[in-house]
Amino acid sequence: MLASLKSRLALSNLAISLAALVLLTLVFGQVLRQRTIDSNEGFVQQEAALVQDDVRLAVTQAERGASFAAFYGHFRRDSNLFKKQIVFFSAAGGCSYDSGGPSTKANPTGCLGDERGLLVQPGNHTSGAAGLVTYHGSSRYVVQRPTGDGSVVALIAPGGEVIPNLSVLAPGFLLAVIAAAGIWLVMSLFFGYTVIRPLAKISAASRAIAGGDYTRTVEVRQKGEIGELAGSFNHMVTQVRLSNQTLKDFVANVSHDLRTPITVISGFAGSIVDGTMQTPEEIRDAGQIIESEARRMERLVDDLLQLTRLEAGLRRFDRRPVSIHAMTDRTIRRVETATPGRTVVNSVSEDLPLVLGDEELLERVLMNLLNNALSYTPESGSVTVSAQASPQWITVRVADTGSGISTDDQSRIFERFFRGDKSRGSKDGHTGLGLPIVREIVEAHGGTVSVSSRPGAGSTFSFTVPVNEEGPRAVEASV
């Protein structure tokens, strides 16, 4: 039973509720008992005040010659009216009348002789007082009032009528506790259900995803932490689905890009072996093609290893102050020899601050962006590298006058093996991993990379690198 989160929530809520109810019951019971005592004491004292006034009237009448029967009649009437025992003590302190005593012809006053034990203050019986006394083994609540001539009248009630015991209130409180516990248990089950239900949906969706169904999401209308959890879960599912699709595309693309050169190499190697190609010129041409395809495979494997190491954080960064101008100048010299007819301009200022980064990797970023720009720029076009400084970052831009990139392709341009121009393949020397490598290197330096383009109007790739705040302004490195 306790293996269920729902049952644990219900039982824990019930235990806490019962503890709180018991504590509240004890406190409230004590408060209610005290208020009952105060109310009962006040009521008895009001009755005692009325008896006191009546006795004073009887004493006055007796002094004027009224009979003893009329005198004692006041006591019997008040005792019957208030349903309480009344004892009258003379000025000497003895009992003169006891409505609770055995009244006979021989003893019309009903006094037994030990009524003095009923007084709250036996040693000072002429004063007014009120309190509990024990008389003949039972508790009595006594209110004694002076009558003016030294005598005292006492109004006596059973102690339990004035000061109730907690056991008297216990049954009612017990019923209240049971009812409250039942109501709280129902509420706990209901609220527990509202918590468990979305969690059960998430659990079911998790099992479906573990089984390979990456389309399952959770619909939760609740707000707060449960809603945030469901939203995070759905976002995770989306990312898992995209990652799974990316993995499939990756395997398909790698298989395709490796199958083509392997097929070429296998075909030409077979022709040499079976003697189809016999002349030295044919064998030399076949060897050159085999070498070219092998190098293409080597570039693909190198790019995959480089990207994997970057994504896994296995590549150690040698962060040093780097001159963007010098690095750009050096990189342009390397690419110009392979791209005749296209102009590459270095517009990076020599006065830019140094940046802090791995110079080899940053040069790889610039090289990949330049190769990408030159690949899509016609022979009469140009590529320009510029940079702009801000207090903490240097923004480097590589702008070309090529064919541009469609809006749909811009959102996927940094994905593995993605090629905006479907007519181009790996045969042009591009593996489709250059821009993903750019993104990983730039983000590893804490920067960002982006692209802005319009079809037919060229493209501009931008990336940011942090300024070397401790170093001096750029000084040309040796090239």
C-alpha positions as CSV (number, residue, x, y, z in Angstrom):
1,M,0.0,0.0,0.0
2,L,2.8,2.4,0.9
3,A,4.5,1.8,-2.4
4,S,2.1,4.2,-4.0
5,L,2.9,7.9,-3.9
6,K,-0.9,8.5,-3.7
7,S,-1.3,6.4,-0.6
8,R,1.8,8.0,1.0
9,L,0.5,11.5,0.4
10,A,-2.9,10.6,1.8
11,L,-1.5,8.9,4.9
12,S,1.0,11.6,5.6
13,N,-1.7,14.3,5.3
14,L,-4.0,12.3,7.5
15,A,-1.3,11.8,10.2
16,I,-0.4,15.5,10.1
17,S,-4.1,16.4,10.2
18,L,-4.8,14.1,13.1
19,A,-1.9,15.5,15.1
20,A,-3.1,19.0,14.5
21,L,-6.7,18.1,15.3
22,V,-5.7,16.4,18.6
23,L,-3.6,19.4,19.6
24,L,-6.4,21.8,18.7
25,T,-8.9,19.7,20.5
26,L,-6.9,19.8,23.7
27,V,-6.4,23.5,23.5
28,F,-9.9,24.3,22.5
29,G,-11.3,21.9,25.1
30,Q,-9.3,23.6,27.8
31,V,-10.5,27.0,26.6
32,L,-14.1,25.9,26.4
33,R,-13.9,24.3,29.8
34,Q,-12.6,27.5,31.4
35,R,-15.2,29.6,29.7
36,T,-17.9,27.1,30.9
37,I,-16.6,27.4,34.4
38,D,-16.5,31.2,34.3
39,S,-20.1,31.2,33.0
40,N,-21.4,28.8,35.6
41,E,-19.6,30.5,38.4
42,G,-21.1,33.8,37.3
43,F,-24.6,32.4,37.1
44,V,-24.3,30.8,40.6
45,Q,-23.0,34.0,42.1
46,Q,-25.9,35.9,40.6
47,E,-28.3,33.4,42.2
48,A,-26.4,33.8,45.5
49,A,-26.8,37.6,45.3
50,L,-30.6,37.1,44.9
51,V,-30.6,34.7,47.9
52,Q,-28.6,37.2,49.9
53,D,-31.2,40.0,49.3
54,D,-34.0,37.6,50.1
55,V,-32.3,36.5,53.4
56,R,-31.7,40.1,54.4
57,L,-35.4,40.8,53.9
58,A,-36.3,37.7,56.0
59,V,-33.9,38.9,58.7
60,T,-35.6,42.3,58.7
61,Q,-39.0,40.7,58.9
62,A,-37.9,38.4,61.7
63,E,-36.6,41.5,63.7
64,R,-40.1,43.0,63.3
65,G,-41.8,39.9,64.8
66,A,-42.2,37.5,61.9
67,S,-42.5,33.8,62.8
68,F,-39.7,31.3,62.4
69,A,-41.8,29.4,59.9
70,A,-42.1,32.5,57.7
71,F,-38.3,33.1,58.2
72,Y,-37.4,29.6,57.1
73,G,-40.0,29.8,54.3
74,H,-37.7,32.2,52.4
75,F,-34.9,29.6,52.4
76,R,-37.2,26.7,51.2
77,R,-38.7,28.9,48.4
78,D,-35.3,30.0,47.2
79,S,-33.9,26.4,47.4
80,N,-36.7,25.1,45.3
81,L,-36.5,28.0,42.9
82,F,-32.8,27.7,42.2
83,K,-32.6,23.9,42.8
84,K,-29.6,24.3,45.1
85,Q,-28.8,23.7,48.7
86,I,-29.0,26.8,51.0
87,V,-27.4,26.9,54.4
88,F,-27.8,29.8,56.8
89,F,-25.2,30.4,59.5
90,S,-25.8,32.6,62.5
91,A,-23.5,35.4,63.7
92,A,-22.0,32.9,66.1
93,G,-21.1,30.6,63.2
94,G,-23.5,27.8,63.8
95,C,-26.0,26.4,61.4
96,S,-29.4,27.9,61.7
97,Y,-31.0,26.3,58.6
98,D,-30.0,23.7,56.0
99,S,-32.3,23.1,53.1
100,G,-30.4,20.0,52.2
101,G,-30.6,18.5,55.7
102,P,-33.2,16.0,57.1
103,S,-36.0,18.4,58.3
104,T,-38.1,16.8,61.1
105,K,-40.4,18.1,63.9
106,A,-37.6,17.5,66.3
107,N,-35.1,19.3,64.0
108,P,-37.0,21.7,61.7
109,T,-33.9,23.5,60.7
110,G,-32.4,20.4,59.0
111,C,-28.9,21.2,60.5
112,L,-26.7,18.3,61.3
113,G,-24.1,20.2,63.2
114,D,-21.1,19.8,60.7
115,E,-22.3,22.3,58.1
116,R,-19.4,24.6,59.0
117,G,-17.4,22.3,56.7
118,L,-19.3,23.8,53.8
119,L,-17.9,27.3,54.3
120,V,-15.2,28.4,51.9
121,Q,-13.5,30.4,54.7
122,P,-14.6,28.7,58.0
123,G,-12.3,30.9,60.0
124,N,-13.8,34.0,58.6
125,H,-17.4,33.0,58.0
126,T,-18.8,36.6,58.0
127,S,-17.0,37.5,54.8
128,G,-18.1,36.8,51.2
129,A,-16.3,34.1,49.3
130,A,-16.7,31.5,46.6
131,G,-14.9,28.3,45.7
132,L,-14.8,24.5,45.7
133,V,-15.0,22.6,49.0
134,T,-15.1,18.8,49.7
135,Y,-18.0,17.8,52.0
136,H,-18.7,14.2,52.9
137,G,-16.5,13.0,50.1
138,S,-18.1,15.0,47.3
139,S,-17.1,18.3,45.6
140,R,-19.4,21.3,46.2
141,Y,-19.2,24.8,44.8
142,V,-20.1,27.2,47.5
143,V,-20.9,30.9,47.4
144,Q,-21.2,32.5,50.8
145,R,-22.6,35.9,51.3
146,P,-22.9,38.1,54.5
147,T,-26.4,39.2,55.4
148,G,-25.5,42.3,57.4
149,D,-25.9,41.2,61.1
150,G,-22.9,38.9,61.2
151,S,-24.8,36.0,59.7
152,V,-23.9,34.3,56.4
153,V,-26.0,32.5,53.8
154,A,-24.3,29.9,51.6
155,L,-25.6,28.8,48.2
156,I,-24.3,25.3,47.4
157,A,-24.2,23.5,44.0
158,P,-22.6,20.2,43.0
159,G,-19.1,20.8,41.8
160,G,-19.7,19.0,38.5
161,E,-22.5,21.4,37.6
162,V,-20.1,24.4,37.8
163,I,-16.7,22.9,36.9
164,P,-17.3,20.2,34.3
165,N,-14.7,17.5,33.8
166,L,-12.9,17.1,30.4
167,S,-14.4,13.6,30.2
168,V,-17.8,15.2,29.9
169,L,-16.7,17.1,26.8
170,A,-14.6,14.2,25.3
171,P,-17.4,12.4,23.4
172,G,-18.4,15.5,21.5
173,F,-14.8,16.3,20.7
174,L,-14.1,12.8,19.7
175,L,-17.0,12.9,17.2
176,A,-15.7,16.2,15.9
177,V,-12.2,14.8,15.5
178,I,-13.5,11.7,13.6
179,A,-15.6,13.8,11.3
180,A,-12.8,16.3,10.6
181,A,-10.4,13.4,10.0
182,G,-12.8,11.9,7.5
183,I,-13.4,15.1,5.7
184,W,-9.6,15.8,5.6
185,L,-8.9,12.3,4.3
186,V,-11.4,12.8,1.4
187,M,-9.8,16.2,0.7
188,S,-6.3,14.7,0.8
189,L,-7.3,11.9,-1.6
190,F,-8.8,14.5,-3.9
191,F,-5.8,16.9,-3.9
192,G,-3.5,13.9,-4.0
193,Y,-5.3,12.8,-7.1
194,T,-4.8,16.2,-8.7
195,V,-1.1,15.8,-8.1
196,I,-0.7,12.1,-9.0
197,R,-2.8,12.2,-12.2
198,P,-0.4,14.4,-14.2
199,L,2.6,12.5,-12.7
200,A,1.0,9.3,-13.9
201,K,0.6,10.8,-17.3
202,I,4.2,11.8,-17.4
203,S,5.2,8.3,-16.2
204,A,3.1,6.6,-18.9
205,A,4.6,9.0,-21.5
206,S,8.1,8.2,-20.2
207,R,7.5,4.4,-20.7
208,A,6.2,5.1,-24.2
209,I,9.3,7.1,-25.1
210,A,11.5,4.4,-23.6
211,G,9.8,2.0,-26.0
212,G,10.7,4.2,-29.0
213,D,7.5,6.3,-29.3
214,Y,9.0,9.8,-29.5
215,T,5.6,11.4,-30.4
216,R,4.1,11.2,-26.9
217,T,3.6,14.4,-25.0
218,V,1.7,15.3,-21.8
219,E,-1.3,17.5,-21.8
220,V,-1.6,19.1,-18.3
221,R,-3.7,22.2,-17.7
222,Q,-2.5,22.8,-14.2
223,K,-0.2,25.7,-13.4
224,G,2.6,26.0,-10.9
225,E,5.2,23.3,-10.4
226,I,3.2,20.5,-12.0
227,G,2.6,22.6,-15.1
228,E,6.3,23.6,-15.3
229,L,7.3,19.9,-15.0
230,A,4.9,18.9,-17.8
231,G,6.2,21.7,-20.0
232,S,9.8,20.7,-19.3
233,F,9.0,17.1,-20.1
234,N,7.3,18.0,-23.4
235,H,10.4,20.2,-24.2
236,M,12.6,17.2,-23.4
237,V,10.5,14.9,-25.6
238,T,10.8,17.4,-28.5
239,Q,14.6,17.5,-28.0
240,V,14.8,13.7,-27.8
241,R,12.8,13.4,-31.0
242,L,15.0,16.0,-32.8
243,S,18.1,14.2,-31.5
244,N,16.9,10.9,-32.7
245,Q,16.1,12.3,-36.1
246,T,19.5,14.0,-36.2
247,L,21.1,10.7,-35.3
248,K,19.3,9.0,-38.1
249,D,20.2,11.7,-40.6
250,F,23.8,11.5,-39.3
251,V,24.1,7.8,-39.9
252,A,22.4,8.2,-43.3
253,N,24.7,11.0,-44.4
254,V,27.9,9.4,-43.1
255,S,26.9,6.2,-44.9
256,H,26.3,8.1,-48.1
257,D,29.4,10.2,-47.9
258,L,31.5,7.2,-47.2
259,R,29.8,4.9,-49.7
260,T,30.6,7.1,-52.7
261,P,34.4,7.3,-52.2
262,I,34.6,3.7,-51.2
263,T,32.7,2.7,-54.4
264,V,35.0,4.8,-56.5
265,I,38.2,3.5,-54.8
266,S,36.9,-0.1,-55.1
267,G,36.0,0.3,-58.8
268,F,39.3,1.8,-59.8
269,A,41.3,-0.6,-57.7
270,G,39.5,-3.5,-59.2
271,S,40.2,-2.2,-62.7
272,I,43.9,-2.1,-61.9
273,V,43.9,-5.5,-60.4
274,D,42.0,-7.3,-63.2
275,G,44.1,-5.6,-65.9
276,T,41.3,-3.4,-67.3
277,M,43.7,-0.5,-67.0
278,Q,47.1,-1.4,-68.5
279,T,48.8,1.7,-69.7
280,P,50.9,3.7,-67.3
281,E,48.7,6.8,-68.0
282,E,45.5,4.9,-67.1
283,I,47.0,3.5,-63.9
284,R,48.4,6.9,-62.9
285,D,44.9,8.6,-63.5
286,A,43.2,5.8,-61.5
287,G,45.8,6.2,-58.6
288,Q,45.2,10.0,-58.5
289,I,41.4,9.4,-58.3
290,I,41.9,6.9,-55.5
291,E,44.1,9.3,-53.6
292,S,41.6,12.1,-54.0
293,E,38.8,10.0,-52.7
294,A,40.9,8.7,-49.8
295,R,41.7,12.3,-48.8
296,R,38.0,13.2,-49.0
297,M,37.3,10.3,-46.6
298,E,40.2,11.5,-44.4
299,R,38.7,15.0,-44.3
300,L,35.3,13.6,-43.4
301,V,36.7,11.5,-40.6
302,D,38.9,14.3,-39.3
303,D,35.9,16.7,-39.2
304,L,33.7,14.1,-37.4
305,L,36.4,13.5,-34.8
306,Q,36.9,17.3,-34.4
307,L,33.2,17.9,-33.9
308,T,32.8,14.9,-31.6
309,R,35.7,16.1,-29.4
310,L,34.3,19.6,-29.2
311,E,30.8,18.5,-28.3
312,A,32.1,16.1,-25.7
313,G,34.4,18.8,-24.2
314,L,37.5,16.6,-24.8
315,R,39.4,19.4,-26.7
316,R,41.7,21.4,-24.5
317,F,41.7,25.1,-25.2
318,D,45.0,27.0,-25.2
319,R,43.5,30.4,-24.4
320,R,45.9,33.3,-25.2
321,P,45.6,36.9,-26.4
322,V,45.0,36.8,-30.2
323,S,45.1,39.5,-32.8
324,I,42.0,39.3,-35.0
325,H,43.7,41.4,-37.7
326,A,46.8,39.2,-37.9
327,M,44.8,36.0,-37.8
328,T,42.5,37.3,-40.6
329,D,45.4,38.3,-42.8
330,R,47.1,35.0,-42.3
331,T,43.9,33.0,-43.1
332,I,43.1,35.1,-46.2
333,R,46.6,34.3,-47.7
334,R,45.9,30.6,-47.3
335,V,42.6,30.6,-49.1
336,E,43.4,33.1,-51.9
337,T,45.7,30.6,-53.6
338,A,42.9,28.1,-53.9
339,T,40.2,30.5,-55.1
340,P,41.5,32.5,-58.1
341,G,39.2,35.1,-59.5
342,R,37.5,36.0,-56.2
343,T,38.5,38.9,-54.1
344,V,38.9,38.5,-50.3
345,V,39.2,41.8,-48.4
346,N,40.6,42.2,-44.9
347,S,38.7,45.2,-43.3
348,V,39.7,44.3,-39.7
349,S,41.3,47.3,-38.0
350,E,44.8,46.9,-36.6
351,D,43.7,48.9,-33.5
352,L,41.2,46.4,-32.3
353,P,41.8,45.0,-28.8
354,L,43.2,41.5,-28.5
355,V,40.7,38.7,-27.9
356,L,41.2,35.8,-25.5
357,G,40.9,32.4,-27.2
358,D,42.5,29.4,-28.8
359,E,44.2,30.8,-31.9
360,E,44.3,27.5,-33.8
361,L,40.5,26.9,-33.3
362,L,39.6,30.6,-34.0
363,E,41.6,30.3,-37.2
364,R,39.6,27.1,-38.0
365,V,36.4,29.1,-37.5
366,L,37.5,31.9,-39.9
367,M,38.9,29.3,-42.4
368,N,35.6,27.4,-42.5
369,L,33.5,30.6,-42.9
370,L,35.8,31.8,-45.7
371,N,35.7,28.5,-47.5
372,N,31.9,28.4,-47.2
373,A,31.6,32.0,-48.5
374,L,33.9,31.4,-51.4
375,S,32.1,28.2,-52.4
376,Y,28.9,30.1,-53.0
377,T,30.4,33.3,-54.4
378,P,30.9,33.6,-58.2
379,E,34.3,34.3,-59.7
380,S,33.5,37.9,-60.1
381,G,32.3,38.2,-56.5
382,S,34.0,39.2,-53.3
383,V,34.2,38.3,-49.6
384,T,34.9,40.8,-46.9
385,V,36.1,40.2,-43.3
386,S,35.3,42.9,-40.8
387,A,35.2,43.3,-37.1
388,Q,33.7,45.6,-34.5
389,A,34.6,46.0,-30.8
390,S,32.4,46.5,-27.8
391,P,33.5,46.7,-24.2
392,Q,33.5,42.9,-23.7
393,W,33.3,41.3,-27.2
394,I,34.7,41.5,-30.6
395,T,32.2,40.7,-33.4
396,V,33.7,39.3,-36.6
397,R,31.7,39.3,-39.8
398,V,32.3,37.4,-43.0
399,A,30.2,38.9,-45.8
400,D,29.9,37.5,-49.4
401,T,28.2,38.5,-52.6
402,G,27.0,35.0,-53.3
403,S,23.6,33.5,-54.0
404,G,22.3,33.9,-50.5
405,I,20.4,31.5,-48.2
406,S,16.6,31.1,-48.0
407,T,14.8,31.8,-44.7
408,D,14.0,28.2,-44.2
409,D,17.5,27.0,-44.7
410,Q,18.9,29.7,-42.3
411,S,17.3,27.9,-39.3
412,R,19.1,24.6,-40.2
413,I,22.4,26.0,-41.6
414,F,24.4,24.9,-38.5
415,E,23.1,21.3,-38.5
416,R,25.4,18.4,-39.3
417,F,25.6,17.5,-43.0
418,F,23.0,20.2,-44.0
419,R,23.6,21.7,-47.4
420,G,21.5,24.6,-48.5
421,D,22.3,24.0,-52.1
422,K,21.0,20.4,-52.8
423,S,22.9,20.3,-56.1
424,R,26.2,20.4,-54.2
425,G,27.5,17.3,-52.6
426,S,30.6,16.0,-50.9
427,K,32.3,15.8,-54.3
428,D,33.0,19.5,-54.1
429,G,35.2,18.9,-51.0
430,H,32.6,20.0,-48.4
431,T,31.6,17.5,-45.7
432,G,28.7,19.4,-44.4
433,L,30.4,19.7,-41.0
434,G,32.2,23.0,-41.3
435,L,29.5,25.2,-39.9
436,P,28.6,22.9,-37.0
437,I,32.3,22.9,-36.1
438,V,32.2,26.7,-36.2
439,R,29.2,26.8,-33.9
440,E,30.8,24.4,-31.4
441,I,34.1,26.4,-31.3
442,V,32.5,29.8,-30.9
443,E,30.1,28.6,-28.2
444,A,33.0,26.9,-26.4
445,H,34.6,30.4,-26.2
446,G,31.4,31.8,-24.7
447,G,30.3,33.6,-27.9
448,T,27.5,33.2,-30.4
449,V,27.3,32.7,-34.1
450,S,24.6,33.8,-36.5
451,V,23.7,34.3,-40.1
452,S,21.8,37.0,-42.0
453,S,21.0,36.5,-45.7
454,R,18.6,37.2,-48.5
455,P,18.4,35.0,-51.6
456,G,20.4,36.7,-54.4
457,A,21.9,39.3,-52.1
458,G,24.7,37.4,-50.4
459,S,25.1,36.3,-46.8
460,T,26.9,37.5,-43.7
461,F,28.1,35.2,-41.0
462,S,28.9,36.8,-37.6
463,F,30.5,35.4,-34.5
464,T,31.7,36.9,-31.2
465,V,34.7,36.2,-29.1
466,P,35.6,37.8,-25.7
467,V,38.0,40.6,-25.4
468,N,41.3,40.0,-23.5
469,E,40.6,42.6,-20.8
470,E,44.0,42.2,-19.2
471,G,46.1,42.6,-22.3
472,P,47.2,45.7,-24.3
473,R,45.7,46.7,-27.6
474,A,46.5,44.6,-30.6
475,V,50.0,44.3,-31.7
476,E,50.7,42.5,-35.0
477,A,51.9,39.0,-34.5
478,S,54.5,37.6,-36.8
479,V,53.2,36.0,-39.9
